[in-house]
Amino acid sequence: HKADLGQMDQAIWNTSQGRFVEEVKDDFVSTRLTDHVEPIFALIAPVFWLWDDVRALLLLQVIAVALGAIPLYALALEKLDQLLPAQQRVQIWQREPLQQMTRPLALAVALAWLLSPQLQSAVLTEFHAIPFAAPLIVWAFWAAEKKEWRQFFIAGLLIASVKEEAALLAAGLGLWGIWRARYAIRSTQHAIVRRIPNLQSPVSILLLSLLWFYLATFVIVPAFATPVYGTAESVYFQRFGALGNSPLDIAKSFVTQPALVWQIASEPARTAYLWHLLVGFGLFALLAPEILLLCTPVFLANLLSAYPAQYYGEFHYSAPIVPYFAVAGVYGLARLWRWLGRRTIGESGSFQHLPAASVGVMALVSFFTNSRSSLRPLLAWGLTLWLLVWAGIGYANAGRGPGGGRYDPTPITAHHRLLERFTNQIPDDAAVTATAAVHPHLSHRRHIYQFPFGLEAEAPAEWALLDVTSNTDMAPGDVKAKVDGMLANGWGVSDAADGFLLLRRGAPDTTIPHAFYDFARDFNAEAQRRRGAEVAGEPSTQYAIRNTRPLLNPQSPIPNPRSLTFLGLDLLDWPRWRQTKVTTLWQVEEGFAPEHFPSVEIHTPSGGMILDNTQLPSPAAVWYPPQQWQPGEVIRLESLWLFLPGQWGVAVGMAGGAPVLAGAFSRQPDGTLARVEMDQALTGAQPAGWFAGPTGERVEVAARLDPSTPGGQVANLRLEWRTETPDLLARHQIFVHLRGADGNVAQNDGAPRYFIPVAPGPVTADWRQLVIPADLPPGSYPVVIGVYDPASGERLSVFESNDQPVGNELTVGVVRVTEPRVPDQSCALIPLACASQPK
């Protein structure tokens, strides 16, 4: 949270104190002008005079973006009412019936704005300046439509002040204003009199915005960045990969490498980005492409970026683009409305101009003309429904609010509520160093550093506040080593509890109190179950998945079980990013020896080791090691956030003992985790055949194979072995091959395993995963299995289920290999998340 919320909050708070966008970088006082030019912060800063809290920024951001619905509604109503000529719109008997149809349409447009997943994501991506451009852009369009040129000028200046790239959007609006002003001039009898006043505002906005973009981007930022970063080149121009890393190189690529530009722009994820922007407003924007052209510079910057966050739509980068699709949707909807409306105009008296005819003919003509007019309300409601359905689909798929497809609320737990106890002890003007998650709660001061920075700064930190249970941007061992060094060199403990540690330079007490370690302990298993139920009941982006049994007991004895008892698992999962925290619970008994510490491993279904004890650093184990554990305590060993594959299992044990499977889990198509039971994994396995032993033994096998798998992923094969002579399987090995035209393209050999090696029995579960090469051509590939003697290599004979011999290997199915998947947002941003992307 230090980046971006904490650093922006400090810059705006400093601005409210007369120090424009001053902030701390590492160990020194600097400025945001090294990265961006955001004069609008000067207008935002006074909010802290009313409420001196970082939450004021978050609330203001939400309100500002939501207010964009008001000018959008007004613009939609204005354009839709243009179905009537201007002289008829002033007649209430003409205007009111029309607005009974257009008001619901305009309201639907405003609702689509509020439902926009891109805008919702923007206001939930901590705090940034660019979302403030969204309502201002709509205001500028409305002002141009209403010929309110003073308001247009103010809106244009505010847009340009948001951020340097927003100046390009303001310049585009200047062009639009010039077009609308000239259109108004041609429609006015006194063209010469009105020409100059109409054009002054848009021309001024165009010229001033272009000048400001140049100054902000190529003069101000380089001037401040060079002393800090050692280069005048903006890091943001280096996000375009093969297209170049400077504005000139990128522009040249459009001329010299058009095929490359098209190749990048037409990637599935990027075309999906455009599609999602269009459908948010019912595809009506396609009927007003000239509006979309106005945002071309910023839209292309997102579309062609090599940084996936810019074109997946779930960060703040799309906030200034949405208004153009919304306004284009309004203009497109209005054009369609006028086209349909003019074809449903009927005048009941038109039969009077017909030659003399019978009463029946005149009645038919009257019915026809009136029925055409009666279609207009139906058209209005049809268009309203069309727009709301598309907006609703977009929200259901990617909305960030309740019921939305990406609803991702943050929990507030008892641990979080404890923070205020510590922040209240720190003087308002004290220099502080704090861990990343705590930083924004203390950033209303001139000197606030991210731990461990600030200890040797020119204005050194006098206080340090750490939350070792949350994000620290450091390994747990490194955090503890730094704290130990501080306590040995003039720092002391002021307060501590549940993972929070408040240190003060010069404090006399250097002993960390026992209450600090509460985050690593629970009083008993029943208390832990209550805590888990509380967390699971909270709406959260990090929700708990409890095991179906109150306590998970090992399937086989753990060495020395009387000294340490395994109680169960607790999982916290973040489906949006497919991150998981794995917590194991252990009861310390009398006679516990620290050398018999818990062993926790994470395995693939095929038994491959993903992480072991040395790769699963737990803050609890670092801060509260086994040497300090006391009989009767329940220890919580919680991992850091992990990126795990689609299926995985947790194996537990004690040092020196064989692990046992504590639980297995699978990532579901919606991104959530689900418990995998052995019988569930084998559900659907079909008898495939049987193997004959050298002395007549019989081993039957049933198989369940994934029917299709994208290249680069794993194909799952679940086998169930049945035999009256388990020793035969124990003496032999099993091979599993994926066959191509030229031989094996993937294989998985060895003894049966179900996350961990399993001892063969009358019924033995066996889960194999075949890693499909990413470059394997799409097609159908058979999967064959066999049983062989590892000493001689001799294979057992194979028979089909109907007892027909088939040689020494058995085909259990065919895998259809498909094209590699289009990376979703998690995979594109974090390669470690690709292994768990749902098929």
C-alpha positions, 0 to 999 in steps of 0.5 A: 500500500505504500505504492501507490496509496501511501506515496500519493497520500503523502504528496497530497498532504504535503501539498495541503501544507504548502509543499507541492507534491513533496514526497519521500523516496527511499531515504530522502525527501523528493517530489512526484515531479520525477515521475508525473506532473499532476497539478490537480493535486493542488485542488484535491489537497484541501480535502485534508483541511476537512478530514485529515485521513487517507480515506478522504482521498479514497472517498473523494475519488469514488464520488468524483467518478460517480458524479460523471453520471450526471453530465452523461445523463444530461448529454444523453437527454439533450441528444435524444431529444433532438429527435424533435426540431428545435422549435418543437422542443420548446413546446411542452406538449411536444417535449413532454411525451418525447421525454417520457421515452428518452428519460429512461434511455438517458437513465440507462446510459447513466446506469451503464456508467456506474456499472462500468467494470473499468471505472469500478476497478479504477477507484479500487486501485488505491488512489491515482489522479487519472480517474478524476479526468473521467467526469471532467471529460464528460462535462466537457462534451456536455458543455460543447453540446450546449455551447457553454464555452466558458464551462468547456474552457474550465473543464479542458483546463482541469483535464489537462491538469490531471496528468501529463497524458491527460493533456493530449485528451484535452487537446482532442477535446479542443478539436472537438470543440472547434468542430462543434463551434464551427457547426454552430456558426454555420447554423446561425444567421449571424455567423460573423458576430458569433465566430470569434467568441465560439472559437476562442475556448476550444482553440485556446484549449487545443493550443494550451494543452499541446504546450502543456503536454510538451512542457510536462513530459519533456521539460518538467519531468526530465528536469526533476528525474535526472538528479534522482534517477540519473536519466531523463528518459521516462520509464513509462516510454519503456513499456512498449517492448519491440515498438521502441522506448521513446516517443520518436521510436514508437511513432516510427514503428507505425510507419516502418513496422505496421505488421508488428503494430497490427500483430500486437494490437490484434492479440486476443487479450487486446481485442478483448480489451476493446470489446469490453469497452464497447459492450459496456455501452451497448456497442452504440459507440460503433455508430459514433467513431469520430468520438473514439478517435479523440482518445486515440493517443491514450487508447493506443498507449494502453492497447499497444503497451507491453505492460499487461495492466494497461490493457486488461481493464482492471487497473486505473489506466482505462479510467480516461478512456471510458468517457469516450466510449460512453459519450460515443455510445450516447451519440451513436444511440441518439443517431439510431434513435433519430433514424428509427424515430423518423421512420415511426412518424405518422400523422393521423390526418394525412388521409385528408389529402387522399382522393375521395375514398370509402370510409374503410380505406380512410380508416385503414390509412389512419390505423397505419399511420397511428400504429407507426407512431405507437411503435416509438415507445416500444423502440425506446424501451427496446433500446433501454433494455438492450443497453441495460442487458449489455451493461449487466453482462459486463458487470456480471463478468467483471464488476467489482461490486456485490454480485459482480464477477470480480467482487473482491472486498477486503476483510477487516479483522480484529488484527486490523482494528488493533492498528489504531492502538499503535498509530495513536502512540506516535506523535504527529510530527515524528519521523517514522519508518513503517512496513508497506501495509502500514505506511498509508496510515502514517503518511500525513507527516513530512518524513515517512519511510518504508521500512527499513529505509529511514534509519540512517536518513538525513532526518532519521526515523525516531519511530518504527511501526511494523506489521510482520503478518502483512506485506513487508516487501522483505523476507521474514528472516530479513525483517527479524534480522533488521529488528534484532540489529535495531534493538542492539543499537539504541532502539527499544520496544514501546508496544507490541501485540499480535504481530505489530511491533512499535519501536522507538529510538532510545526506548529502554526496553529491548525485550519483545513482549510475549503478546507480540507472538499471539499471531503465531499462537491460538489457545486451543483448536476450538478457538481456532475453529471459531476464528476460521468461521469468523473469517470465512463469514466476512466478505473478503478478497482473502477468504478462508476455506475450512476443511469439511472435518473439524480437525484433519487427522493424519492417515498414518502416525507421525513420528513421536505423536505424543510430543506434537499433534497435527490438528488441521489446515487453514487456507486463505485464498485470493481468487482474483490473483490465485494466491493462497496462504497455507496454515498448518495447526500444531498442538505442542505436547509435553516432551516436545523436542525442537529438533522434531519440528513440523515438516510441511510440503506442497506436492503436485498430484504426481508427487512432485515437490513444489515447496518444502520447509525451506521454501515455505518461510512462515513469519510465525516460525521465524519470530516464534521458533520451536525453541520457544514453544510451550506445552499446551500451545496451538501453533499457527504456521502460516505461509506467505502468499503462494502461487500454486498450480491447478491441483496441489496437496499439503503433506505434513510430518515431523522432521525425520519422519515420512509425510502424510497427506493432510489435504488436496485442493483444486482450482475451479473454473471460477478461480476459487479453491475446492477440496479434492477427496480421493473418491471424487478424484476417481469419479468417472474412471472407466475400466480400461483393461488388466495386466497379467503377472508372471505367475497368473496374478491379475491387476485391473485398472480404471482410468479417467483422462482429461479430454483436452489440454492446452499446450504448455499445461498438464493433462491429468490421468487418474488411475485406480488399480485393483488387485488381490496381490498388491505385492505385484504392484510394489515390485513393478513400476508404471509408465504413462506415455503421451504418444506422438507420430515420432514417439513419446512427447511426454511421460510420467513413470514410477510407482503409484502416487497420490500427491505423495507415494502410496503403498499399493493395496487392494485398491490403489489411487494413482494420479499422473500429470503429463506436461504438454510441451508448449510448442506441441502442434494441436491434435489428438495424442493417445495416452498409453500405460504399462507395467514393467519390472525395473530390474529387467525392463520386462513388461507385463502382458495387457488384456482389454476388459473383454479379456482380449490380449493387446500386447504389453501396453494399454491405450487408456484414451486420447488427449486433444491438445489445443492451442496455448491459452490466452493468458488472463490478467493474473498470468500476464502480470505474474507468470507464476500464476499461469500454472493455475489458470483455469482451462 
